[in-house]
Amino acid sequence: MKEYEFVIGKNLFEKIKSLKDKRGESISTIIRNIILKVIPVLEKKHLKEERRKKDYPLVMATNKIKVFLPEKVYNELKVIHDHLNTFSIATLVREILEVYFYGVERFGEKEFERKIKKLKEKIDDFKKNKRWVKKEGQDIPTTPTKLYFYLMYHDENFCLRKIKFL
């Protein structure tokens, strides 16, 4: 588990605290469970949303929170943070928490979790059935006598890990 600290505002903290009292779990466990449930929303943003213009959102932070996240989830948040150009990973975590509480308030917990599960299945199906794209021609103009051959290594989330020139 990776220890992660961030700050939240009073309204969001009160919602988390009431959920903590209702379920009898720690704040860290509540937030971790919410992130694990709602991460498909961020995955969808990662796949569809354009890179954001760098902004510095006003948080009005009143509480510092410490959460223990699985390393895979933390790394996924880092990749999405980089791709979307958000100010910090905490911006994404606060978005996840706000989406969760909005969805539960609007649809009810069972219906919202059903919608998230359906979205997760759709994203998993996309990842499972990914296709390799072969592009004809060259992206970067070079002299016609020099051709470069290379291998590109990607992980399961389409992140470029290594380029090997042959």
mmCIF file of the C-alpha atoms, coordinates in Angstrom:
data_MODEL
# 
_entry.id   MODEL 
# 
loop_
_atom_site.group_PDB 
_atom_site.id 
_atom_site.type_symbol 
_atom_site.label_atom_id 
_atom_site.label_alt_id 
_atom_site.label_comp_id 
_atom_site.label_asym_id 
_atom_site.label_entity_id 
_atom_site.label_seq_id 
_atom_site.pdbx_PDB_ins_code 
_atom_site.Cartn_x 
_atom_site.Cartn_y 
_atom_site.Cartn_z 
_atom_site.occupancy 
_atom_site.B_iso_or_equiv 
_atom_site.pdbx_formal_charge 
_atom_site.auth_seq_id 
_atom_site.auth_comp_id 
_atom_site.auth_asym_id 
_atom_site.auth_atom_id 
_atom_site.pdbx_PDB_model_num 
ATOM 1   C CA . MET A 1 1   ? 0.000   0.000  0.000   1.00 0.00 ? 1   MET A CA 1 
ATOM 2   C CA . LYS A 1 2   ? 1.125   3.512  -0.800  1.00 0.00 ? 2   LYS A CA 1 
ATOM 3   C CA . GLU A 1 3   ? 0.546   6.260  1.750   1.00 0.00 ? 3   GLU A CA 1 
ATOM 4   C CA . TYR A 1 4   ? -1.031  9.321  0.139   1.00 0.00 ? 4   TYR A CA 1 
ATOM 5   C CA . GLU A 1 5   ? -1.931  12.623 1.818   1.00 0.00 ? 5   GLU A CA 1 
ATOM 6   C CA . PHE A 1 6   ? -4.140  15.381 0.463   1.00 0.00 ? 6   PHE A CA 1 
ATOM 7   C CA . VAL A 1 7   ? -6.469  18.124 1.689   1.00 0.00 ? 7   VAL A CA 1 
ATOM 8   C CA . ILE A 1 8   ? -10.222 18.579 1.302   1.00 0.00 ? 8   ILE A CA 1 
ATOM 9   C CA . GLY A 1 9   ? -12.784 21.209 2.132   1.00 0.00 ? 9   GLY A CA 1 
ATOM 10  C CA . LYS A 1 10  ? -15.272 21.210 4.991   1.00 0.00 ? 10  LYS A CA 1 
ATOM 11  C CA . ASN A 1 11  ? -18.347 20.111 2.974   1.00 0.00 ? 11  ASN A CA 1 
ATOM 12  C CA . LEU A 1 12  ? -16.634 17.088 1.488   1.00 0.00 ? 12  LEU A CA 1 
ATOM 13  C CA . PHE A 1 13  ? -15.125 16.168 4.846   1.00 0.00 ? 13  PHE A CA 1 
ATOM 14  C CA . GLU A 1 14  ? -18.553 16.312 6.526   1.00 0.00 ? 14  GLU A CA 1 
ATOM 15  C CA . LYS A 1 15  ? -19.984 13.911 3.913   1.00 0.00 ? 15  LYS A CA 1 
ATOM 16  C CA . ILE A 1 16  ? -17.101 11.494 4.444   1.00 0.00 ? 16  ILE A CA 1 
ATOM 17  C CA . LYS A 1 17  ? -17.407 11.808 8.219   1.00 0.00 ? 17  LYS A CA 1 
ATOM 18  C CA . SER A 1 18  ? -21.140 11.016 8.158   1.00 0.00 ? 18  SER A CA 1 
ATOM 19  C CA . LEU A 1 19  ? -20.432 7.976  5.972   1.00 0.00 ? 19  LEU A CA 1 
ATOM 20  C CA . LYS A 1 20  ? -17.719 6.953  8.465   1.00 0.00 ? 20  LYS A CA 1 
ATOM 21  C CA . ASP A 1 21  ? -20.183 7.177  11.356  1.00 0.00 ? 21  ASP A CA 1 
ATOM 22  C CA . LYS A 1 22  ? -22.814 5.262  9.380   1.00 0.00 ? 22  LYS A CA 1 
ATOM 23  C CA . ARG A 1 23  ? -20.498 2.412  8.349   1.00 0.00 ? 23  ARG A CA 1 
ATOM 24  C CA . GLY A 1 24  ? -18.143 2.307  11.329  1.00 0.00 ? 24  GLY A CA 1 
ATOM 25  C CA . GLU A 1 25  ? -15.003 2.307  9.192   1.00 0.00 ? 25  GLU A CA 1 
ATOM 26  C CA . SER A 1 26  ? -11.974 4.588  9.229   1.00 0.00 ? 26  SER A CA 1 
ATOM 27  C CA . ILE A 1 27  ? -11.846 7.638  6.956   1.00 0.00 ? 27  ILE A CA 1 
ATOM 28  C CA . SER A 1 28  ? -8.922  6.088  5.056   1.00 0.00 ? 28  SER A CA 1 
ATOM 29  C CA . THR A 1 29  ? -10.910 2.902  4.402   1.00 0.00 ? 29  THR A CA 1 
ATOM 30  C CA . ILE A 1 30  ? -13.991 4.869  3.293   1.00 0.00 ? 30  ILE A CA 1 
ATOM 31  C CA . ILE A 1 31  ? -11.982 6.978  0.828   1.00 0.00 ? 31  ILE A CA 1 
ATOM 32  C CA . ARG A 1 32  ? -10.011 3.987  -0.473  1.00 0.00 ? 32  ARG A CA 1 
ATOM 33  C CA . ASN A 1 33  ? -13.239 2.066  -1.107  1.00 0.00 ? 33  ASN A CA 1 
ATOM 34  C CA . ILE A 1 34  ? -14.799 5.054  -2.885  1.00 0.00 ? 34  ILE A CA 1 
ATOM 35  C CA . ILE A 1 35  ? -11.718 5.466  -5.098  1.00 0.00 ? 35  ILE A CA 1 
ATOM 36  C CA . LEU A 1 36  ? -11.685 1.762  -5.942  1.00 0.00 ? 36  LEU A CA 1 
ATOM 37  C CA . LYS A 1 37  ? -15.398 1.889  -6.848  1.00 0.00 ? 37  LYS A CA 1 
ATOM 38  C CA . VAL A 1 38  ? -15.374 5.120  -8.844  1.00 0.00 ? 38  VAL A CA 1 
ATOM 39  C CA . ILE A 1 39  ? -11.992 4.853  -10.639 1.00 0.00 ? 39  ILE A CA 1 
ATOM 40  C CA . PRO A 1 40  ? -13.773 3.852  -13.898 1.00 0.00 ? 40  PRO A CA 1 
ATOM 41  C CA . VAL A 1 41  ? -15.064 7.439  -14.113 1.00 0.00 ? 41  VAL A CA 1 
ATOM 42  C CA . LEU A 1 42  ? -11.460 8.672  -14.208 1.00 0.00 ? 42  LEU A CA 1 
ATOM 43  C CA . GLU A 1 43  ? -10.501 5.950  -16.685 1.00 0.00 ? 43  GLU A CA 1 
ATOM 44  C CA . LYS A 1 44  ? -13.270 7.205  -18.982 1.00 0.00 ? 44  LYS A CA 1 
ATOM 45  C CA . LYS A 1 45  ? -11.971 10.778 -18.627 1.00 0.00 ? 45  LYS A CA 1 
ATOM 46  C CA . HIS A 1 46  ? -8.488  9.476  -19.408 1.00 0.00 ? 46  HIS A CA 1 
ATOM 47  C CA . LEU A 1 47  ? -9.750  7.854  -22.606 1.00 0.00 ? 47  LEU A CA 1 
ATOM 48  C CA . LYS A 1 48  ? -12.080 10.623 -23.814 1.00 0.00 ? 48  LYS A CA 1 
ATOM 49  C CA . GLU A 1 49  ? -11.275 13.965 -22.224 1.00 0.00 ? 49  GLU A CA 1 
ATOM 50  C CA . GLU A 1 50  ? -8.948  16.461 -23.849 1.00 0.00 ? 50  GLU A CA 1 
ATOM 51  C CA . ARG A 1 51  ? -5.859  17.635 -21.998 1.00 0.00 ? 51  ARG A CA 1 
ATOM 52  C CA . ARG A 1 52  ? -6.924  20.338 -19.565 1.00 0.00 ? 52  ARG A CA 1 
ATOM 53  C CA . LYS A 1 53  ? -5.469  23.787 -19.393 1.00 0.00 ? 53  LYS A CA 1 
ATOM 54  C CA . LYS A 1 54  ? -3.442  24.026 -16.218 1.00 0.00 ? 54  LYS A CA 1 
ATOM 55  C CA . ASP A 1 55  ? -5.565  25.595 -13.527 1.00 0.00 ? 55  ASP A CA 1 
ATOM 56  C CA . TYR A 1 56  ? -5.230  26.026 -9.814  1.00 0.00 ? 56  TYR A CA 1 
ATOM 57  C CA . PRO A 1 57  ? -8.589  25.086 -8.281  1.00 0.00 ? 57  PRO A CA 1 
ATOM 58  C CA . LEU A 1 58  ? -9.653  26.793 -5.086  1.00 0.00 ? 58  LEU A CA 1 
ATOM 59  C CA . VAL A 1 59  ? -10.028 24.124 -2.407  1.00 0.00 ? 59  VAL A CA 1 
ATOM 60  C CA . MET A 1 60  ? -10.696 26.002 0.846   1.00 0.00 ? 60  MET A CA 1 
ATOM 61  C CA . ALA A 1 61  ? -8.909  23.144 2.590   1.00 0.00 ? 61  ALA A CA 1 
ATOM 62  C CA . THR A 1 62  ? -9.821  22.542 6.182   1.00 0.00 ? 62  THR A CA 1 
ATOM 63  C CA . ASN A 1 63  ? -8.790  18.918 6.666   1.00 0.00 ? 63  ASN A CA 1 
ATOM 64  C CA . LYS A 1 64  ? -5.697  16.886 5.856   1.00 0.00 ? 64  LYS A CA 1 
ATOM 65  C CA . ILE A 1 65  ? -6.456  13.287 4.966   1.00 0.00 ? 65  ILE A CA 1 
ATOM 66  C CA . LYS A 1 66  ? -4.116  10.283 4.831   1.00 0.00 ? 66  LYS A CA 1 
ATOM 67  C CA . VAL A 1 67  ? -5.172  7.343  2.669   1.00 0.00 ? 67  VAL A CA 1 
ATOM 68  C CA . PHE A 1 68  ? -3.444  4.063  1.947   1.00 0.00 ? 68  PHE A CA 1 
ATOM 69  C CA . LEU A 1 69  ? -3.927  3.111  -1.709  1.00 0.00 ? 69  LEU A CA 1 
ATOM 70  C CA . PRO A 1 70  ? -2.837  0.014  -3.607  1.00 0.00 ? 70  PRO A CA 1 
ATOM 71  C CA . GLU A 1 71  ? 0.278   0.907  -5.578  1.00 0.00 ? 71  GLU A CA 1 
ATOM 72  C CA . LYS A 1 72  ? -1.408  -0.009 -8.898  1.00 0.00 ? 72  LYS A CA 1 
ATOM 73  C CA . VAL A 1 73  ? -4.246  2.452  -8.207  1.00 0.00 ? 73  VAL A CA 1 
ATOM 74  C CA . TYR A 1 74  ? -1.821  5.178  -7.134  1.00 0.00 ? 74  TYR A CA 1 
ATOM 75  C CA . ASN A 1 75  ? 0.208   4.691  -10.328 1.00 0.00 ? 75  ASN A CA 1 
ATOM 76  C CA . GLU A 1 76  ? -2.968  4.818  -12.413 1.00 0.00 ? 76  GLU A CA 1 
ATOM 77  C CA . LEU A 1 77  ? -3.883  8.118  -10.740 1.00 0.00 ? 77  LEU A CA 1 
ATOM 78  C CA . LYS A 1 78  ? -0.403  9.434  -11.595 1.00 0.00 ? 78  LYS A CA 1 
ATOM 79  C CA . VAL A 1 79  ? -0.814  8.484  -15.267 1.00 0.00 ? 79  VAL A CA 1 
ATOM 80  C CA . ILE A 1 80  ? -4.272  10.080 -15.495 1.00 0.00 ? 80  ILE A CA 1 
ATOM 81  C CA . HIS A 1 81  ? -3.002  13.168 -13.667 1.00 0.00 ? 81  HIS A CA 1 
ATOM 82  C CA . ASP A 1 82  ? -0.184  13.523 -16.199 1.00 0.00 ? 82  ASP A CA 1 
ATOM 83  C CA . HIS A 1 83  ? -2.431  12.891 -19.199 1.00 0.00 ? 83  HIS A CA 1 
ATOM 84  C CA . LEU A 1 84  ? -5.173  15.308 -18.155 1.00 0.00 ? 84  LEU A CA 1 
ATOM 85  C CA . ASN A 1 85  ? -2.672  17.951 -16.970 1.00 0.00 ? 85  ASN A CA 1 
ATOM 86  C CA . THR A 1 86  ? -4.383  18.435 -13.618 1.00 0.00 ? 86  THR A CA 1 
ATOM 87  C CA . PHE A 1 87  ? -2.755  20.534 -10.915 1.00 0.00 ? 87  PHE A CA 1 
ATOM 88  C CA . SER A 1 88  ? -2.248  17.520 -8.664  1.00 0.00 ? 88  SER A CA 1 
ATOM 89  C CA . ILE A 1 89  ? -3.407  13.978 -8.040  1.00 0.00 ? 89  ILE A CA 1 
ATOM 90  C CA . ALA A 1 90  ? -5.451  15.408 -5.164  1.00 0.00 ? 90  ALA A CA 1 
ATOM 91  C CA . THR A 1 91  ? -7.577  17.221 -7.761  1.00 0.00 ? 91  THR A CA 1 
ATOM 92  C CA . LEU A 1 92  ? -8.525  13.835 -9.218  1.00 0.00 ? 92  LEU A CA 1 
ATOM 93  C CA . VAL A 1 93  ? -9.169  12.302 -5.796  1.00 0.00 ? 93  VAL A CA 1 
ATOM 94  C CA . ARG A 1 94  ? -11.473 15.183 -4.850  1.00 0.00 ? 94  ARG A CA 1 
ATOM 95  C CA . GLU A 1 95  ? -13.255 14.785 -8.218  1.00 0.00 ? 95  GLU A CA 1 
ATOM 96  C CA . ILE A 1 96  ? -13.787 11.077 -7.500  1.00 0.00 ? 96  ILE A CA 1 
ATOM 97  C CA . LEU A 1 97  ? -15.205 11.850 -4.061  1.00 0.00 ? 97  LEU A CA 1 
ATOM 98  C CA . GLU A 1 98  ? -17.509 14.563 -5.415  1.00 0.00 ? 98  GLU A CA 1 
ATOM 99  C CA . VAL A 1 99  ? -18.736 12.303 -8.238  1.00 0.00 ? 99  VAL A CA 1 
ATOM 100 C CA . TYR A 1 100 ? -19.443 9.543  -5.727  1.00 0.00 ? 100 TYR A CA 1 
ATOM 101 C CA . PHE A 1 101 ? -21.481 11.711 -3.365  1.00 0.00 ? 101 PHE A CA 1 
ATOM 102 C CA . TYR A 1 102 ? -23.340 13.371 -6.259  1.00 0.00 ? 102 TYR A CA 1 
ATOM 103 C CA . GLY A 1 103 ? -24.140 9.968  -7.813  1.00 0.00 ? 103 GLY A CA 1 
ATOM 104 C CA . VAL A 1 104 ? -25.328 8.461  -4.531  1.00 0.00 ? 104 VAL A CA 1 
ATOM 105 C CA . GLU A 1 105 ? -27.472 11.521 -3.840  1.00 0.00 ? 105 GLU A CA 1 
ATOM 106 C CA . ARG A 1 106 ? -28.967 11.552 -7.330  1.00 0.00 ? 106 ARG A CA 1 
ATOM 107 C CA . PHE A 1 107 ? -29.415 7.833  -8.090  1.00 0.00 ? 107 PHE A CA 1 
ATOM 108 C CA . GLY A 1 108 ? -29.111 6.080  -4.737  1.00 0.00 ? 108 GLY A CA 1 
ATOM 109 C CA . GLU A 1 109 ? -26.190 3.882  -3.761  1.00 0.00 ? 109 GLU A CA 1 
ATOM 110 C CA . LYS A 1 110 ? -27.317 0.652  -5.474  1.00 0.00 ? 110 LYS A CA 1 
ATOM 111 C CA . GLU A 1 111 ? -28.246 2.294  -8.778  1.00 0.00 ? 111 GLU A CA 1 
ATOM 112 C CA . PHE A 1 112 ? -25.075 4.409  -8.839  1.00 0.00 ? 112 PHE A CA 1 
ATOM 113 C CA . GLU A 1 113 ? -22.889 1.364  -8.186  1.00 0.00 ? 113 GLU A CA 1 
ATOM 114 C CA . ARG A 1 114 ? -24.734 -0.461 -10.994 1.00 0.00 ? 114 ARG A CA 1 
ATOM 115 C CA . LYS A 1 115 ? -23.938 2.408  -13.378 1.00 0.00 ? 115 LYS A CA 1 
ATOM 116 C CA . ILE A 1 116 ? -20.273 2.382  -12.322 1.00 0.00 ? 116 ILE A CA 1 
ATOM 117 C CA . LYS A 1 117 ? -20.107 -1.401 -12.775 1.00 0.00 ? 117 LYS A CA 1 
ATOM 118 C CA . LYS A 1 118 ? -21.553 -1.073 -16.279 1.00 0.00 ? 118 LYS A CA 1 
ATOM 119 C CA . LEU A 1 119 ? -18.976 1.619  -17.124 1.00 0.00 ? 119 LEU A CA 1 
ATOM 120 C CA . LYS A 1 120 ? -16.161 -0.577 -15.757 1.00 0.00 ? 120 LYS A CA 1 
ATOM 121 C CA . GLU A 1 121 ? -17.295 -3.506 -17.916 1.00 0.00 ? 121 GLU A CA 1 
ATOM 122 C CA . LYS A 1 122 ? -17.339 -1.254 -20.973 1.00 0.00 ? 122 LYS A CA 1 
ATOM 123 C CA . ILE A 1 123 ? -13.798 0.020  -20.270 1.00 0.00 ? 123 ILE A CA 1 
ATOM 124 C CA . ASP A 1 124 ? -12.499 -3.498 -19.519 1.00 0.00 ? 124 ASP A CA 1 
ATOM 125 C CA . ASP A 1 125 ? -14.029 -4.730 -22.790 1.00 0.00 ? 125 ASP A CA 1 
ATOM 126 C CA . PHE A 1 126 ? -12.299 -1.904 -24.622 1.00 0.00 ? 126 PHE A CA 1 
ATOM 127 C CA . LYS A 1 127 ? -8.946  -2.787 -23.017 1.00 0.00 ? 127 LYS A CA 1 
ATOM 128 C CA . LYS A 1 128 ? -9.441  -6.492 -23.742 1.00 0.00 ? 128 LYS A CA 1 
ATOM 129 C CA . ASN A 1 129 ? -10.321 -5.933 -27.398 1.00 0.00 ? 129 ASN A CA 1 
ATOM 130 C CA . LYS A 1 130 ? -7.731  -3.255 -28.143 1.00 0.00 ? 130 LYS A CA 1 
ATOM 131 C CA . ARG A 1 131 ? -6.358  -3.261 -31.640 1.00 0.00 ? 131 ARG A CA 1 
ATOM 132 C CA . TRP A 1 132 ? -2.890  -2.500 -32.899 1.00 0.00 ? 132 TRP A CA 1 
ATOM 133 C CA . VAL A 1 133 ? -2.802  0.334  -35.379 1.00 0.00 ? 133 VAL A CA 1 
ATOM 134 C CA . LYS A 1 134 ? -0.299  0.246  -38.195 1.00 0.00 ? 134 LYS A CA 1 
ATOM 135 C CA . LYS A 1 135 ? 0.378   3.612  -39.726 1.00 0.00 ? 135 LYS A CA 1 
ATOM 136 C CA . GLU A 1 136 ? 1.656   3.934  -43.275 1.00 0.00 ? 136 GLU A CA 1 
ATOM 137 C CA . GLY A 1 137 ? 4.330   6.510  -43.985 1.00 0.00 ? 137 GLY A CA 1 
ATOM 138 C CA . GLN A 1 138 ? 6.472   8.537  -41.644 1.00 0.00 ? 138 GLN A CA 1 
ATOM 139 C CA . ASP A 1 139 ? 5.338   10.918 -38.926 1.00 0.00 ? 139 ASP A CA 1 
ATOM 140 C CA . ILE A 1 140 ? 8.530   12.963 -38.903 1.00 0.00 ? 140 ILE A CA 1 
ATOM 141 C CA . PRO A 1 141 ? 10.007  14.051 -42.242 1.00 0.00 ? 141 PRO A CA 1 
ATOM 142 C CA . THR A 1 142 ? 13.474  12.567 -42.755 1.00 0.00 ? 142 THR A CA 1 
ATOM 143 C CA . THR A 1 143 ? 15.714  12.048 -45.694 1.00 0.00 ? 143 THR A CA 1 
ATOM 144 C CA . PRO A 1 144 ? 14.433  9.188  -47.855 1.00 0.00 ? 144 PRO A CA 1 
ATOM 145 C CA . THR A 1 145 ? 17.679  7.231  -47.563 1.00 0.00 ? 145 THR A CA 1 
ATOM 146 C CA . LYS A 1 146 ? 17.492  6.818  -43.801 1.00 0.00 ? 146 LYS A CA 1 
ATOM 147 C CA . LEU A 1 147 ? 14.822  4.600  -42.359 1.00 0.00 ? 147 LEU A CA 1 
ATOM 148 C CA . TYR A 1 148 ? 14.647  3.896  -38.654 1.00 0.00 ? 148 TYR A CA 1 
ATOM 149 C CA . PHE A 1 149 ? 13.147  0.747  -37.234 1.00 0.00 ? 149 PHE A CA 1 
ATOM 150 C CA . TYR A 1 150 ? 12.127  0.520  -33.631 1.00 0.00 ? 150 TYR A CA 1 
ATOM 151 C CA . LEU A 1 151 ? 10.049  -1.447 -31.167 1.00 0.00 ? 151 LEU A CA 1 
ATOM 152 C CA . MET A 1 152 ? 7.674   0.295  -28.809 1.00 0.00 ? 152 MET A CA 1 
ATOM 153 C CA . TYR A 1 153 ? 6.751   -1.428 -25.544 1.00 0.00 ? 153 TYR A CA 1 
ATOM 154 C CA . HIS A 1 154 ? 3.422   -0.510 -23.911 1.00 0.00 ? 154 HIS A CA 1 
ATOM 155 C CA . ASP A 1 155 ? 1.807   -1.721 -20.712 1.00 0.00 ? 155 ASP A CA 1 
ATOM 156 C CA . GLU A 1 156 ? -1.834  -2.806 -20.398 1.00 0.00 ? 156 GLU A CA 1 
ATOM 157 C CA . ASN A 1 157 ? -2.943  0.845  -20.005 1.00 0.00 ? 157 ASN A CA 1 
ATOM 158 C CA . PHE A 1 158 ? -1.385  1.931  -23.331 1.00 0.00 ? 158 PHE A CA 1 
ATOM 159 C CA . CYS A 1 159 ? 1.450   3.757  -21.559 1.00 0.00 ? 159 CYS A CA 1 
ATOM 160 C CA . LEU A 1 160 ? 4.705   3.837  -23.473 1.00 0.00 ? 160 LEU A CA 1 
ATOM 161 C CA . ARG A 1 161 ? 7.338   2.135  -21.355 1.00 0.00 ? 161 ARG A CA 1 
ATOM 162 C CA . LYS A 1 162 ? 10.333  1.695  -23.679 1.00 0.00 ? 162 LYS A CA 1 
ATOM 163 C CA . ILE A 1 163 ? 11.518  2.399  -27.219 1.00 0.00 ? 163 ILE A CA 1 
ATOM 164 C CA . LYS A 1 164 ? 14.212  0.201  -28.692 1.00 0.00 ? 164 LYS A CA 1 
ATOM 165 C CA . PHE A 1 165 ? 15.888  1.271  -31.925 1.00 0.00 ? 165 PHE A CA 1 
ATOM 166 C CA . LEU A 1 166 ? 16.921  -1.648 -34.137 1.00 0.00 ? 166 LEU A CA 1 
# 
